[in-house]
Amino acid sequence: MGIQVIAYTGLQKQFPESEKETNALRAAMYVNEDPNLAALTPHPAWPERADYLSAGIYRFDEYVHNRLGPDGDFFASFLAVLSAKFLKRPYNEAFAEFQPGPFAELVNFRYVGNGLLFGPQTAAKLAQDFKDHAEQAAKEAAKEGAYFHQTFVKLGDMFTWASEAGGAVAFSNGI
């Protein structure tokens, strides 16, 4: 199913006053009665990547959805190239130990299921990384193939769009 990526704009956390209201929001979200609701949960190991957004139901203005590759292996190969070419570190090393640099938050944020969430400030930092390295990525496309460049462009656009409108970017395993 691939890695699913959704960029949201205009996030506003909903604060239901009772369990009944919470259940009504969840029901409206899951039956698509209100298509502008999303359940967002930061990964517990990396709350700073979500800029400390708390878990909950959020109303959003707009969203963009993309699927990156047929499975997680394709996305892992993309992250490996980002790590080697831009962080100048092997992927497994960059994942094991965070060190600041271009795309470090993305490379060090392995796709382990739902809850992979980048908040507005981290999205803005990553959007700038994509912008700053777009020319080099285009050159790498000749060696790395179309998937690398297409994924680079898609993610750059999603992080930029979300960061310009106070949004967030969420990843999942296509669940």
C-alpha positions in Angstrom: 0.0 0.0 0.0 3.0 2.4 0.3 3.7 5.1 2.7 0.7 7.5 3.0 1.5 11.2 3.5 -1.1 13.8 4.3 -0.4 17.5 4.6 -3.0 19.6 6.5 -3.5 23.4 6.7 -5.2 25.5 9.3 -5.2 23.0 12.1 -7.4 23.7 15.1 -7.6 21.3 18.0 -11.2 20.4 19.0 -11.9 20.5 22.7 -15.0 18.5 23.4 -16.4 19.1 26.9 -17.7 15.6 27.4 -17.2 12.0 26.4 -20.4 12.2 24.5 -19.1 15.2 22.4 -15.8 13.3 21.9 -17.7 10.3 20.6 -19.8 12.5 18.3 -16.7 14.1 16.8 -15.1 10.6 16.3 -18.3 9.3 14.6 -18.5 12.4 12.4 -14.9 11.9 11.4 -15.1 8.1 10.7 -18.3 8.1 8.7 -17.1 11.1 6.7 -20.0 13.2 8.0 -17.5 16.0 8.6 -14.6 15.6 6.1 -12.6 18.3 7.8 -11.8 16.3 10.9 -8.6 14.2 11.5 -7.3 12.3 14.4 -3.6 13.2 14.9 -1.2 11.5 17.3 2.4 12.4 17.6 4.8 9.5 17.9 5.7 9.1 21.6 9.4 8.8 20.9 9.5 12.1 18.9 7.0 14.6 20.3 9.4 17.4 19.3 9.0 16.6 15.6 5.3 17.3 16.0 6.2 20.6 17.7 4.5 19.2 20.8 1.0 19.1 19.2 -1.0 17.0 21.5 -3.0 13.9 20.4 -6.5 14.6 19.5 -9.1 15.5 16.9 -8.3 18.4 14.8 -10.4 20.5 12.4 -8.4 21.5 9.3 -9.0 23.8 6.3 -7.6 21.7 3.5 -5.4 18.6 3.0 -3.3 17.0 0.3 -2.7 13.3 0.2 0.1 11.4 -1.6 1.2 7.8 -1.6 4.9 7.3 -1.8 5.8 4.0 -3.5 4.2 0.6 -3.4 5.7 -0.3 0.0 7.9 1.0 2.8 11.1 -0.4 1.1 10.8 2.2 -1.6 10.5 5.0 0.9 13.4 3.6 2.9 15.5 3.7 -0.3 14.5 7.4 -0.7 15.6 8.1 2.9 18.9 6.3 2.4 19.7 8.5 -0.6 18.7 11.7 1.4 21.0 10.6 4.2 24.0 9.7 2.0 23.8 12.7 -0.3 22.6 15.5 2.0 23.5 14.5 5.5 26.7 12.7 4.4 25.9 9.8 6.7 24.8 6.2 6.1 21.1 5.8 6.7 21.3 3.4 9.6 23.8 5.6 11.3 21.6 8.7 10.8 18.6 6.9 12.0 20.3 5.6 15.1 21.7 8.9 16.3 20.2 12.3 15.5 22.5 15.0 14.3 21.2 18.3 13.0 21.5 18.9 9.2 19.5 18.9 6.0 16.5 16.5 6.2 17.8 15.1 9.6 14.3 15.1 11.1 12.9 13.1 8.2 15.8 10.7 7.9 15.9 10.1 11.6 12.1 9.6 11.7 11.6 6.0 10.5 8.2 5.1 9.1 6.9 2.9 11.9 3.2 3.3 11.5 0.6 5.9 12.5 1.6 8.8 14.6 4.5 10.1 12.5 3.7 13.7 12.6 5.6 16.9 11.7 4.3 20.1 13.2 4.4 23.5 11.7 7.9 24.6 12.7 9.5 21.2 11.8 7.5 21.3 8.5 8.9 24.8 7.8 12.5 23.6 8.5 12.1 20.6 6.2 10.4 22.8 3.5 13.5 25.0 3.5 15.7 21.9 3.2 13.8 20.8 0.2 14.0 24.3 -1.4 17.7 24.7 -0.6 18.6 21.3 -2.1 16.2 21.1 -5.1 18.9 21.7 -7.6 21.2 19.0 -6.2 18.2 16.6 -6.0 17.5 17.2 -9.7 21.1 16.2 -10.5 20.8 13.1 -8.4 17.7 12.0 -10.3 19.9 10.9 -13.2 21.7 8.5 -10.9 18.9 7.6 -8.5 16.0 7.4 -10.9 12.6 8.9 -11.3 11.2 7.7 -8.0 13.8 9.6 -6.0 13.1 12.9 -7.8 9.3 12.5 -7.9 9.3 11.7 -4.1 11.6 14.7 -3.4 9.3 17.1 -5.3 6.1 15.7 -3.8 7.4 15.9 -0.2 8.9 19.3 -0.8 5.6 20.6 -2.0 3.7 19.0 0.9 6.0 20.4 3.6 6.0 23.8 2.0 2.2 23.9 1.6 1.6 22.8 5.2 4.2 25.1 6.7 2.9 28.2 4.9 -0.6 27.7 6.4 0.1 26.6 10.0 -0.4 23.0 9.2 1.3 19.6 9.7 2.4 16.6 7.8 1.4 13.1 8.9 2.9 9.8 7.7 1.4 6.3 8.0 2.1 2.8 6.6 -1.0 3.0 4.4 -3.3 1.7 7.1 
